[in-house]
């Protein structure tokens, strides 16, 4: 069942970012959180689908139809906390998950033409990873 959940989350994020469906993106991130919090689930084999989905919710240009009205900031914050939880639980020197996530957030932050929402997500993500994260 876990492979199907993982694919559902990954594909769901791809589709709903394009459609700017904030509500479904929130539900998908809640699914990831529930899977993370379940001690009987072994997610290591499925991180290759979940990490990009969560990162997308942190630094995507636009997550909703009305960014001036809808609270996409809360989704970015929630996804950033979730990414920090994933890094703390699964990152090793071998798989380098945290290193790759930091690089993704750093590139988003250093892209001058990126919108404010992307910069906000990158800062939120780096903040959640903690003070030991250096930007090189």
Secondary structure as the mmCIF struct_conf table of DSSP 4:
data_model
#
loop_
_struct_conf.conf_type_id
_struct_conf.id
_struct_conf.beg_label_comp_id
_struct_conf.beg_label_asym_id
_struct_conf.beg_label_seq_id
_struct_conf.end_label_comp_id
_struct_conf.end_label_asym_id
_struct_conf.end_label_seq_id
HELX_RH_AL_P HELX_RH_AL_P1 UNK A 2 UNK A 18
TURN_TY1_P TURN_TY1_P1 UNK A 19 UNK A 20
HELX_RH_AL_P HELX_RH_AL_P2 UNK A 22 UNK A 37
TURN_TY1_P TURN_TY1_P2 UNK A 39 UNK A 40
HELX_RH_3T_P HELX_RH_3T_P1 UNK A 44 UNK A 46
HELX_RH_AL_P HELX_RH_AL_P3 UNK A 47 UNK A 59
BEND BEND1 UNK A 61 UNK A 61
BEND BEND2 UNK A 64 UNK A 65
TURN_TY1_P TURN_TY1_P3 UNK A 67 UNK A 69
BEND BEND3 UNK A 70 UNK A 70
HELX_RH_AL_P HELX_RH_AL_P4 UNK A 72 UNK A 90
TURN_TY1_P TURN_TY1_P4 UNK A 93 UNK A 95
HELX_RH_AL_P HELX_RH_AL_P5 UNK A 97 UNK A 110
TURN_TY1_P TURN_TY1_P5 UNK A 112 UNK A 113
BEND BEND4 UNK A 114 UNK A 114
HELX_RH_AL_P HELX_RH_AL_P6 UNK A 116 UNK A 129
TURN_TY1_P TURN_TY1_P6 UNK A 131 UNK A 132
#
